[in-house]
Amino acid sequence: MPEPSAAPTRPPLPEDRSCDVLVIGAGPAGAAASYWLANAGWDVVVLEKKHFPRVKTCGDGLTPRSVLQLEQMGLADDLATHHRFHGLRALAFGKELLLDWPHHPGYPGYGYVVTRKDLDALVAGRAEKAGATLWQGAEAVSPLGASRGPGAPAEGAVVRDLEHGHTVAVSARCVIVADGSNSRIGRALGAGRDREVPLGMAIRGYFASPRHDEPWIESHLDIRKGNDVLPGYGWIFPLGDGRVNVGIGLLSTSERFREVNTTKLLASFVDYAPSSWCLSPATALGPATGGKLPMGLSVGPRVGPDYLLAGDASGAINPFNGEGIAYGYETGRLAAEVVGAALSSPTSGALADYERQLEARYGLYYKVASAFVRLMGRPELMRAMVGTGMYSRTLMEWVLRIMSNLLRPDETGPAEAAYRAVAALMRRATA
């Protein structure tokens, strides 16, 4: 058991607590679920193992999907104090394209770059203001119902007070598991990753740069190891405060995935990035950090007798582009809606609807994405597809619309038509 903190920042947690909903994890999915549930009047306890503000490994880029969710939680004014961008600069094989965010009737045409240190504290604070009880320095150790094995009701959780060194029991009518990609509680409840679905890996660091306030985020599509073009991309995201977030994301679809040293690959990327960014070991603001990215709803089961998995704990990351924040907010909100319905009508079986809604929203799209990234795992195809795309602005605009999941619901544009054709093939292949 960890030693109690020498200087506690809060009183000890109570000996026991009961609530309508226990939310495990206060990242994007957990904080969003907590906000929407508390806003609807439910008694919510949300656990955060660390203390805000805390650092998380992430690219820090917020696409229009993320911005919409944050603005609908009442955070538009807070976002406006951070660095706003309006599109993507794509580079590969000596070519460069500037691509505005695709127009969409339901999403804004801009994004922000906000460190997770700032962002997660902001959203968790919003959940608190809505009425959720936030316990920081509180780690969920195990479900209360875990002794009956995987698939049993969670019933709540045993929670360790990391500052004071004792455990407490929190009982809950429903539990939302949102404790991240290495979900301890998800595993205890029997969830596991489908290893047939591609896995991502990312590493990032912060650098001082004179181009810190660029109005574009930058993506390099020809990440290399030797002569091979790897399935993935490098990024440089300006933060507007003197810093840029620099990283690489890779996919497990490459035959040489396990051989790649991401730290060395990031150092190589820093070396060949455009010199105007002034990236070098001398401008690095600390060591790089990385992690694995479960994608394509690859983790399951996501529904139990009294619990749901959301965000990274459910593998909700978009395989096309490695985006996880938006899907954390979206699945957290969906989990809140389903749990609210289940609490209002306990005999309705409402929790089971969560899986149906996830499949309806993301299932086919993620299958198409997973098939695409498997193709991109072949170096010769990766080189041909990216190289061809960089010679056609129109084609890259289609690709950006599809990969950022900004397909228009009621229009028959070329990107939508291309996606529908591929999706139809995927439906037949999996029927």
C-alpha positions as CSV (number, residue, x, y, z in Angstrom):
1,M,0.0,0.0,0.0
2,P,1.4,3.4,-0.9
3,E,2.6,5.7,1.9
4,P,0.1,8.4,2.9
5,S,1.0,11.8,1.6
6,A,3.2,13.9,3.8
7,A,1.0,17.0,3.1
8,P,-2.5,15.9,2.2
9,T,-4.4,18.4,0.0
10,R,-7.9,17.3,1.2
11,P,-9.6,15.5,4.1
12,P,-9.7,11.6,4.0
13,L,-12.4,10.1,1.8
14,P,-15.4,9.0,3.7
15,E,-15.6,5.4,5.0
16,D,-18.3,4.5,2.6
17,R,-20.4,6.2,-0.1
18,S,-23.4,5.2,-2.2
19,C,-24.5,7.0,-5.4
20,D,-26.5,6.6,-8.5
21,V,-23.5,6.4,-10.8
22,L,-19.8,5.8,-10.2
23,V,-17.6,7.0,-13.0
24,I,-14.1,5.6,-12.9
25,G,-11.7,8.0,-14.6
26,A,-12.0,11.7,-15.2
27,G,-10.4,11.9,-18.7
28,P,-12.5,12.9,-21.7
29,A,-15.0,10.0,-21.5
30,G,-15.4,10.0,-17.7
31,A,-15.6,13.8,-17.4
32,A,-18.2,14.0,-20.2
33,A,-20.3,11.2,-18.8
34,S,-20.1,12.8,-15.3
35,Y,-21.2,16.2,-16.7
36,W,-24.2,15.0,-18.6
37,L,-25.4,12.7,-15.8
38,A,-24.9,15.4,-13.1
39,N,-26.6,18.0,-15.4
40,A,-29.6,15.6,-15.6
41,G,-29.8,15.5,-11.8
42,W,-28.2,12.1,-10.9
43,D,-25.9,11.7,-7.9
44,V,-22.5,11.1,-9.5
45,V,-19.1,10.3,-8.0
46,V,-16.2,10.4,-10.4
47,L,-12.8,9.1,-9.5
48,E,-9.4,10.5,-10.7
49,K,-6.3,8.6,-9.7
50,K,-4.1,11.7,-10.0
51,H,-4.6,15.4,-9.1
52,F,-5.5,18.1,-11.6
53,P,-3.8,19.6,-13.4
54,R,-2.0,16.4,-14.5
55,V,-0.1,15.6,-17.7
56,K,-1.4,13.1,-20.2
57,T,0.4,11.8,-23.4
58,C,-1.6,13.1,-26.3
59,G,-1.2,15.1,-29.5
60,D,-3.4,17.8,-27.9
61,G,-5.3,18.6,-31.1
62,L,-9.0,19.1,-30.9
63,T,-10.9,18.5,-34.2
64,P,-14.3,19.9,-35.0
65,R,-15.9,16.8,-33.4
66,S,-14.2,17.5,-30.1
67,V,-15.0,21.2,-30.3
68,L,-18.7,20.6,-30.8
69,Q,-18.9,18.4,-27.7
70,L,-17.0,20.9,-25.5
71,E,-19.0,23.8,-26.7
72,Q,-22.2,21.9,-25.9
73,M,-20.9,21.4,-22.4
74,G,-20.7,25.2,-22.1
75,L,-17.0,25.6,-22.6
76,A,-16.8,27.8,-25.7
77,D,-15.5,30.8,-23.8
78,D,-12.8,28.7,-22.1
79,L,-11.7,27.1,-25.5
80,A,-11.5,30.6,-27.0
81,T,-8.5,31.4,-24.8
82,H,-6.5,28.7,-26.4
83,H,-4.8,28.3,-29.8
84,R,-7.3,28.0,-32.7
85,F,-6.5,26.6,-36.1
86,H,-8.6,26.2,-39.2
87,G,-7.0,23.3,-41.1
88,L,-4.3,20.9,-41.9
89,R,-0.9,21.3,-43.6
90,A,-0.1,17.9,-45.2
91,L,3.4,17.1,-46.3
92,A,4.8,14.0,-48.0
93,F,7.4,13.1,-50.7
94,G,8.4,16.8,-51.1
95,K,4.8,18.0,-51.6
96,E,2.8,20.3,-49.4
97,L,-1.0,21.0,-49.3
98,L,-3.0,23.3,-47.1
99,L,-6.4,21.9,-46.4
100,D,-9.2,23.7,-44.6
101,W,-11.4,21.7,-42.3
102,P,-14.3,20.3,-44.5
103,H,-17.5,22.2,-44.3
104,H,-20.1,20.3,-42.4
105,P,-23.6,21.4,-41.3
106,G,-23.3,20.0,-37.8
107,Y,-19.7,20.8,-36.9
108,P,-17.6,24.0,-36.5
109,G,-15.0,24.7,-39.2
110,Y,-12.1,25.1,-36.7
111,G,-10.2,23.3,-34.0
112,Y,-8.0,24.1,-31.0
113,V,-4.7,22.8,-29.6
114,V,-5.0,22.5,-25.8
115,T,-2.7,20.4,-23.6
116,R,-4.5,17.6,-21.8
117,K,-3.0,19.1,-18.6
118,D,-5.3,22.1,-19.2
119,L,-8.2,20.4,-21.0
120,D,-9.0,17.5,-18.7
121,A,-9.0,19.8,-15.6
122,L,-11.3,22.2,-17.5
123,V,-13.9,19.5,-18.3
124,A,-13.7,17.8,-14.9
125,G,-14.3,21.1,-13.3
126,R,-17.3,21.6,-15.5
127,A,-18.7,18.3,-14.3
128,E,-18.2,19.4,-10.7
129,K,-20.0,22.6,-11.4
130,A,-22.9,20.6,-12.8
131,G,-23.1,18.7,-9.5
132,A,-20.8,15.7,-9.8
133,T,-18.6,14.8,-6.8
134,L,-15.0,14.6,-8.0
135,W,-12.5,12.6,-5.9
136,Q,-8.9,13.2,-6.9
137,G,-6.1,11.0,-5.7
138,A,-8.6,8.2,-5.6
139,E,-7.9,4.9,-7.4
140,A,-10.5,2.3,-8.2
141,V,-8.8,-1.0,-7.1
142,S,-11.5,-3.5,-8.0
143,P,-15.3,-3.7,-8.6
144,L,-17.3,-4.6,-5.5
145,G,-18.8,-7.5,-7.4
146,A,-15.5,-8.8,-8.7
147,S,-15.4,-11.8,-6.4
148,R,-18.1,-13.4,-8.5
149,G,-15.9,-13.3,-11.6
150,P,-16.1,-11.6,-15.0
151,G,-19.6,-10.7,-16.1
152,A,-20.9,-10.3,-12.6
153,P,-22.4,-6.9,-11.6
154,A,-19.8,-4.3,-10.7
155,E,-22.0,-2.9,-7.9
156,G,-19.5,-0.1,-7.4
157,A,-15.8,-0.2,-6.5
158,V,-13.2,-0.5,-3.8
159,V,-11.4,2.8,-3.9
160,R,-7.9,3.5,-2.5
161,D,-7.4,6.9,-1.0
162,L,-3.9,7.5,-2.3
163,E,-3.2,10.5,0.0
164,H,-4.3,8.9,3.3
165,G,-3.5,5.3,2.6
166,H,-6.9,3.6,3.3
167,T,-9.6,2.0,1.1
168,V,-13.3,2.8,1.0
169,A,-16.3,1.2,-0.6
170,V,-18.4,3.1,-3.1
171,S,-21.6,1.4,-4.0
172,A,-23.5,2.5,-7.1
173,R,-26.6,1.6,-9.1
174,C,-24.5,1.9,-12.3
175,V,-20.8,2.1,-13.1
176,I,-19.2,3.8,-16.1
177,V,-15.6,2.5,-16.7
178,A,-13.5,5.2,-18.3
179,D,-10.1,4.5,-16.8
180,G,-8.1,4.6,-20.1
181,S,-6.4,2.3,-22.5
182,N,-4.9,0.0,-19.8
183,S,-8.3,-0.2,-18.0
184,R,-7.7,-2.0,-14.8
185,I,-11.4,-2.2,-13.9
186,G,-12.4,-3.2,-17.4
187,R,-10.0,-6.2,-17.3
188,A,-11.4,-7.1,-13.9
189,L,-14.9,-7.1,-15.3
190,G,-13.8,-9.5,-18.1
191,A,-13.1,-7.0,-21.0
192,G,-10.2,-7.7,-23.4
193,R,-8.8,-6.4,-26.6
194,D,-9.5,-8.1,-29.9
195,R,-6.0,-8.6,-31.3
196,E,-7.3,-8.9,-34.9
197,V,-8.0,-5.2,-34.8
198,P,-5.0,-2.9,-35.5
199,L,-3.3,-1.3,-32.5
200,G,-1.8,2.1,-32.5
201,M,1.3,3.5,-30.8
202,A,2.2,7.1,-30.3
203,I,5.0,9.2,-28.7
204,R,5.2,12.9,-28.3
205,G,7.3,15.7,-26.8
206,Y,7.1,19.5,-26.5
207,F,9.5,21.9,-28.2
208,A,10.0,25.6,-28.2
209,S,9.4,27.0,-31.6
210,P,9.2,30.4,-33.3
211,R,6.2,29.0,-35.3
212,H,4.2,28.3,-32.2
213,D,1.2,30.3,-33.3
214,E,0.7,28.9,-36.8
215,P,-3.0,28.7,-37.9
216,W,-2.5,25.2,-39.3
217,I,-1.6,21.9,-37.6
218,E,1.0,20.0,-39.6
219,S,0.9,16.3,-40.6
220,H,3.8,14.4,-42.2
221,L,2.5,11.4,-44.1
222,D,5.8,9.8,-45.1
223,I,7.3,8.6,-41.8
224,R,10.2,6.3,-42.6
225,K,12.4,3.6,-41.1
226,G,15.3,3.2,-43.5
227,N,13.7,3.0,-47.0
228,D,10.3,1.9,-45.7
229,V,7.4,4.3,-45.4
230,L,5.6,3.2,-42.2
231,P,1.9,3.2,-41.7
232,G,1.3,6.2,-39.6
233,Y,2.2,9.9,-39.5
234,G,4.2,12.6,-37.8
235,W,2.7,15.7,-36.5
236,I,3.6,19.2,-35.3
237,F,0.8,21.0,-33.5
238,P,1.3,24.6,-32.5
239,L,0.1,25.6,-29.0
240,G,0.3,29.3,-29.4
241,D,2.3,29.8,-26.2
242,G,5.8,29.4,-27.4
243,R,5.5,25.6,-27.7
244,V,4.6,23.0,-30.3
245,N,3.6,19.4,-29.7
246,V,5.7,17.1,-31.9
247,G,5.0,13.4,-32.2
248,I,4.5,10.3,-34.3
249,G,1.8,7.7,-34.5
250,L,2.2,4.2,-35.9
251,L,-0.1,1.3,-36.6
252,S,0.6,-2.4,-35.9
253,T,-0.3,-3.3,-39.5
254,S,3.4,-3.0,-40.5
255,E,5.3,-6.3,-40.5
256,R,8.2,-4.5,-38.7
257,F,6.0,-2.8,-36.1
258,R,7.6,-4.6,-33.1
259,E,11.0,-3.7,-34.4
260,V,10.4,0.0,-34.3
261,N,12.0,2.0,-31.5
262,T,9.6,4.9,-31.3
263,T,12.0,7.1,-29.3
264,K,14.6,6.9,-32.1
265,L,12.0,7.3,-34.8
266,L,10.8,10.5,-33.1
267,A,14.4,11.8,-32.9
268,S,14.7,11.1,-36.6
269,F,11.5,12.9,-37.4
270,V,12.7,15.9,-35.4
271,D,15.9,15.9,-37.5
272,Y,14.2,16.0,-40.8
273,A,11.2,18.2,-39.9
274,P,11.3,21.6,-41.7
275,S,14.1,23.7,-40.2
276,S,11.9,26.7,-39.8
277,W,10.3,24.9,-36.8
278,C,13.7,25.0,-35.0
279,L,13.2,21.5,-33.6
280,S,16.3,20.0,-32.0
281,P,17.4,18.4,-28.7
282,A,18.3,21.9,-27.6
283,T,14.7,23.1,-28.0
284,A,13.1,20.1,-26.4
285,L,11.2,21.0,-23.2
286,G,11.4,17.6,-21.6
287,P,11.5,13.9,-22.4
288,A,9.1,12.4,-24.8
289,T,6.4,10.1,-23.6
290,G,4.3,7.5,-25.4
291,G,1.6,4.8,-25.1
292,K,-0.5,2.3,-26.9
293,L,-3.8,3.2,-28.6
294,P,-6.6,0.5,-28.7
295,M,-8.7,1.4,-31.7
296,G,-11.8,0.5,-33.7
297,L,-14.0,-0.5,-30.6
298,S,-11.5,-3.4,-30.2
299,V,-12.2,-3.8,-26.5
300,G,-15.1,-5.8,-25.2
301,P,-17.5,-6.8,-23.9
302,R,-18.5,-3.1,-23.3
303,V,-21.8,-3.8,-21.5
304,G,-22.4,-5.7,-18.3
305,P,-25.3,-6.1,-15.9
306,D,-24.8,-2.7,-14.3
307,Y,-21.8,-1.1,-16.1
308,L,-20.6,0.3,-19.4
309,L,-17.1,0.9,-20.9
310,A,-16.4,4.2,-22.6
311,G,-13.6,6.1,-24.3
312,D,-10.2,4.5,-24.5
313,A,-11.3,1.8,-22.1
314,S,-13.6,0.6,-24.9
315,G,-11.1,1.0,-27.7
316,A,-13.1,3.8,-29.2
317,I,-10.1,5.5,-31.0
318,N,-10.6,6.2,-34.7
319,P,-8.3,3.9,-36.7
320,F,-8.1,6.3,-39.6
321,N,-6.3,9.1,-37.7
322,G,-5.7,8.0,-34.1
323,E,-8.2,10.5,-32.7
324,G,-9.4,9.6,-29.3
325,I,-10.5,12.7,-27.5
326,A,-13.7,13.3,-29.6
327,Y,-14.7,9.7,-29.3
328,G,-14.1,9.9,-25.5
329,Y,-16.5,12.8,-25.2
330,E,-19.0,11.2,-27.6
331,T,-19.0,7.7,-26.0
332,G,-19.0,9.3,-22.5
333,R,-22.1,11.3,-23.4
334,L,-23.8,8.3,-25.0
335,A,-23.0,6.2,-21.9
336,A,-24.6,8.9,-19.7
337,E,-27.8,8.9,-21.9
338,V,-28.1,5.1,-21.7
339,V,-27.3,5.0,-17.9
340,G,-29.9,7.8,-17.3
341,A,-32.5,5.8,-19.2
342,A,-31.6,2.6,-17.2
343,L,-31.8,4.4,-13.9
344,S,-35.2,5.9,-14.8
345,S,-36.6,2.5,-15.8
346,P,-34.6,-0.2,-14.1
347,T,-36.5,-3.1,-15.7
348,S,-36.3,-1.7,-19.3
349,G,-32.9,-3.4,-20.2
350,A,-31.8,0.1,-21.4
351,L,-28.1,-0.7,-20.8
352,A,-28.1,-3.2,-23.6
353,D,-29.0,-0.4,-26.0
354,Y,-25.5,1.0,-25.5
355,E,-23.9,-1.6,-27.7
356,R,-26.5,-1.2,-30.4
357,Q,-26.0,2.5,-30.5
358,L,-22.2,2.2,-30.6
359,E,-22.5,-0.2,-33.5
360,A,-24.9,2.1,-35.3
361,R,-22.7,5.1,-34.9
362,Y,-19.2,3.7,-35.4
363,G,-19.3,0.0,-36.3
364,L,-19.2,0.1,-40.1
365,Y,-17.0,3.2,-40.2
366,Y,-14.5,1.6,-38.0
367,K,-14.5,-1.6,-40.0
368,V,-13.8,0.4,-43.1
369,A,-11.0,2.3,-41.3
370,S,-9.4,-0.9,-40.0
371,A,-9.4,-2.4,-43.5
372,F,-7.8,0.7,-44.8
373,V,-5.0,0.8,-42.3
374,R,-4.3,-2.9,-43.0
375,L,-3.7,-2.0,-46.6
376,M,-1.5,0.9,-45.5
377,G,0.6,-1.6,-43.6
378,R,2.2,-2.6,-47.0
379,P,5.0,-0.2,-47.7
380,E,4.6,-0.3,-51.5
381,L,0.8,0.6,-51.2
382,M,1.5,3.2,-48.6
383,R,4.0,4.9,-50.8
384,A,1.8,4.7,-53.9
385,M,-1.4,5.9,-52.2
386,V,0.1,8.8,-50.3
387,G,2.3,9.8,-53.2
388,T,-0.6,9.9,-55.6
389,G,-2.8,11.8,-53.1
390,M,-0.3,14.6,-52.6
391,Y,-0.6,15.5,-56.3
392,S,-4.4,16.0,-56.0
393,R,-5.9,18.6,-53.7
394,T,-9.4,17.3,-54.5
395,L,-8.5,13.7,-53.5
396,M,-6.8,14.9,-50.3
397,E,-9.8,16.9,-49.4
398,W,-11.9,13.8,-49.8
399,V,-9.4,11.8,-47.7
400,L,-9.5,14.5,-44.9
401,R,-13.3,14.5,-44.8
402,I,-13.4,10.7,-44.5
403,M,-10.6,10.2,-42.1
404,S,-11.8,13.0,-39.8
405,N,-15.3,11.5,-39.8
406,L,-16.9,14.7,-41.2
407,L,-18.9,13.0,-43.8
408,R,-22.1,15.0,-44.6
409,P,-25.2,13.1,-43.7
410,D,-27.6,14.5,-46.3
411,E,-25.3,15.3,-49.2
412,T,-24.0,13.2,-52.1
413,G,-20.5,14.7,-52.5
414,P,-17.6,12.8,-54.0
415,A,-16.1,11.9,-50.6
416,E,-19.4,10.6,-49.4
417,A,-19.9,8.6,-52.6
418,A,-16.4,7.1,-52.4
419,Y,-17.0,6.1,-48.8
420,R,-20.4,4.6,-49.5
421,A,-18.9,2.4,-52.2
422,V,-16.1,1.1,-49.9
423,A,-18.6,0.7,-47.1
424,A,-20.9,-1.4,-49.4
425,L,-18.0,-3.7,-50.2
426,M,-17.3,-4.0,-46.5
427,R,-20.9,-4.9,-45.7
428,R,-20.9,-7.7,-48.3
429,A,-17.5,-9.0,-47.2
430,T,-18.6,-9.2,-43.5
431,A,-22.2,-10.4,-44.2
